Amino acid sequence: MELIMQPTFQTCGQACIAMITGKDIETVIKDMKTRGSTSIGQLIEILDFYRVEH
């Protein structure tokens, strides 16, 4: 797994999803439609969107 640093202090969820999926963090941010903090529900939704089992 490649380390992806979060671009802001509020994008830790997006950085984690990018690391799990191997996608670019900007793609994850775009697909999640947020550069801000995320809820567990949003993280589950994006994992489902990328078809990652959880």
mmCIF file of the C-alpha atoms, coordinates in Angstrom:
data_MODEL
# 
_entry.id   MODEL 
# 
loop_
_atom_site.group_PDB 
_atom_site.id 
_atom_site.type_symbol 
_atom_site.label_atom_id 
_atom_site.label_alt_id 
_atom_site.label_comp_id 
_atom_site.label_asym_id 
_atom_site.label_entity_id 
_atom_site.label_seq_id 
_atom_site.pdbx_PDB_ins_code 
_atom_site.Cartn_x 
_atom_site.Cartn_y 
_atom_site.Cartn_z 
_atom_site.occupancy 
_atom_site.B_iso_or_equiv 
_atom_site.pdbx_formal_charge 
_atom_site.auth_seq_id 
_atom_site.auth_comp_id 
_atom_site.auth_asym_id 
_atom_site.auth_atom_id 
_atom_site.pdbx_PDB_model_num 
ATOM 1  C CA . MET A 1 1  ? 0.000   0.000  0.000  1.00 0.00 ? 1  MET A CA 1 
ATOM 2  C CA . GLU A 1 2  ? 1.347   3.396  -0.967 1.00 0.00 ? 2  GLU A CA 1 
ATOM 3  C CA . LEU A 1 3  ? 1.249   6.190  1.616  1.00 0.00 ? 3  LEU A CA 1 
ATOM 4  C CA . ILE A 1 4  ? -0.916  9.085  0.466  1.00 0.00 ? 4  ILE A CA 1 
ATOM 5  C CA . MET A 1 5  ? -0.619  12.236 2.535  1.00 0.00 ? 5  MET A CA 1 
ATOM 6  C CA . GLN A 1 6  ? -3.790  14.190 3.137  1.00 0.00 ? 6  GLN A CA 1 
ATOM 7  C CA . PRO A 1 7  ? -3.635  17.637 1.469  1.00 0.00 ? 7  PRO A CA 1 
ATOM 8  C CA . THR A 1 8  ? -5.500  19.295 4.365  1.00 0.00 ? 8  THR A CA 1 
ATOM 9  C CA . PHE A 1 9  ? -6.210  18.384 7.970  1.00 0.00 ? 9  PHE A CA 1 
ATOM 10 C CA . GLN A 1 10 ? -9.832  17.625 7.010  1.00 0.00 ? 10 GLN A CA 1 
ATOM 11 C CA . THR A 1 11 ? -9.161  15.097 4.239  1.00 0.00 ? 11 THR A CA 1 
ATOM 12 C CA . CYS A 1 12 ? -8.006  12.110 6.260  1.00 0.00 ? 12 CYS A CA 1 
ATOM 13 C CA . GLY A 1 13 ? -11.009 10.023 5.168  1.00 0.00 ? 13 GLY A CA 1 
ATOM 14 C CA . GLN A 1 14 ? -10.349 10.739 1.509  1.00 0.00 ? 14 GLN A CA 1 
ATOM 15 C CA . ALA A 1 15 ? -6.653  9.893  1.955  1.00 0.00 ? 15 ALA A CA 1 
ATOM 16 C CA . CYS A 1 16 ? -7.536  6.569  3.580  1.00 0.00 ? 16 CYS A CA 1 
ATOM 17 C CA . ILE A 1 17 ? -9.934  5.686  0.758  1.00 0.00 ? 17 ILE A CA 1 
ATOM 18 C CA . ALA A 1 18 ? -7.275  6.633  -1.811 1.00 0.00 ? 18 ALA A CA 1 
ATOM 19 C CA . MET A 1 19 ? -4.765  4.331  -0.105 1.00 0.00 ? 19 MET A CA 1 
ATOM 20 C CA . ILE A 1 20 ? -7.253  1.452  0.119  1.00 0.00 ? 20 ILE A CA 1 
ATOM 21 C CA . THR A 1 21 ? -8.336  1.751  -3.514 1.00 0.00 ? 21 THR A CA 1 
ATOM 22 C CA . GLY A 1 22 ? -5.055  2.826  -5.110 1.00 0.00 ? 22 GLY A CA 1 
ATOM 23 C CA . LYS A 1 23 ? -6.796  5.839  -6.635 1.00 0.00 ? 23 LYS A CA 1 
ATOM 24 C CA . ASP A 1 24 ? -5.460  9.383  -6.778 1.00 0.00 ? 24 ASP A CA 1 
ATOM 25 C CA . ILE A 1 25 ? -6.689  11.443 -3.828 1.00 0.00 ? 25 ILE A CA 1 
ATOM 26 C CA . GLU A 1 26 ? -8.064  14.154 -6.123 1.00 0.00 ? 26 GLU A CA 1 
ATOM 27 C CA . THR A 1 27 ? -10.227 11.508 -7.831 1.00 0.00 ? 27 THR A CA 1 
ATOM 28 C CA . VAL A 1 28 ? -11.533 10.351 -4.463 1.00 0.00 ? 28 VAL A CA 1 
ATOM 29 C CA . ILE A 1 29 ? -12.263 13.939 -3.401 1.00 0.00 ? 29 ILE A CA 1 
ATOM 30 C CA . LYS A 1 30 ? -14.129 14.513 -6.679 1.00 0.00 ? 30 LYS A CA 1 
ATOM 31 C CA . ASP A 1 31 ? -16.119 11.279 -6.375 1.00 0.00 ? 31 ASP A CA 1 
ATOM 32 C CA . MET A 1 32 ? -16.980 11.988 -2.725 1.00 0.00 ? 32 MET A CA 1 
ATOM 33 C CA . LYS A 1 33 ? -17.877 15.591 -3.616 1.00 0.00 ? 33 LYS A CA 1 
ATOM 34 C CA . THR A 1 34 ? -16.146 16.964 -0.529 1.00 0.00 ? 34 THR A CA 1 
ATOM 35 C CA . ARG A 1 35 ? -12.804 18.398 0.514  1.00 0.00 ? 35 ARG A CA 1 
ATOM 36 C CA . GLY A 1 36 ? -14.019 18.588 4.092  1.00 0.00 ? 36 GLY A CA 1 
ATOM 37 C CA . SER A 1 37 ? -14.454 16.150 6.915  1.00 0.00 ? 37 SER A CA 1 
ATOM 38 C CA . THR A 1 38 ? -16.398 12.962 6.216  1.00 0.00 ? 38 THR A CA 1 
ATOM 39 C CA . SER A 1 39 ? -18.814 10.802 8.146  1.00 0.00 ? 39 SER A CA 1 
ATOM 40 C CA . ILE A 1 40 ? -18.622 7.039  8.449  1.00 0.00 ? 40 ILE A CA 1 
ATOM 41 C CA . GLY A 1 41 ? -21.682 6.926  6.195  1.00 0.00 ? 41 GLY A CA 1 
ATOM 42 C CA . GLN A 1 42 ? -19.854 8.823  3.458  1.00 0.00 ? 42 GLN A CA 1 
ATOM 43 C CA . LEU A 1 43 ? -16.873 6.487  3.754  1.00 0.00 ? 43 LEU A CA 1 
ATOM 44 C CA . ILE A 1 44 ? -19.120 3.435  3.442  1.00 0.00 ? 44 ILE A CA 1 
ATOM 45 C CA . GLU A 1 45 ? -20.876 4.974  0.419  1.00 0.00 ? 45 GLU A CA 1 
ATOM 46 C CA . ILE A 1 46 ? -17.610 5.579  -1.427 1.00 0.00 ? 46 ILE A CA 1 
ATOM 47 C CA . LEU A 1 47 ? -16.360 2.084  -0.595 1.00 0.00 ? 47 LEU A CA 1 
ATOM 48 C CA . ASP A 1 48 ? -19.590 0.734  -2.103 1.00 0.00 ? 48 ASP A CA 1 
ATOM 49 C CA . PHE A 1 49 ? -19.155 3.050  -5.117 1.00 0.00 ? 49 PHE A CA 1 
ATOM 50 C CA . TYR A 1 50 ? -15.650 1.632  -5.698 1.00 0.00 ? 50 TYR A CA 1 
ATOM 51 C CA . ARG A 1 51 ? -16.936 -1.906 -4.981 1.00 0.00 ? 51 ARG A CA 1 
ATOM 52 C CA . VAL A 1 52 ? -14.624 -2.442 -2.019 1.00 0.00 ? 52 VAL A CA 1 
ATOM 53 C CA . GLU A 1 53 ? -15.895 -4.994 0.470  1.00 0.00 ? 53 GLU A CA 1 
ATOM 54 C CA . HIS A 1 54 ? -16.101 -3.798 4.058  1.00 0.00 ? 54 HIS A CA 1 
# 
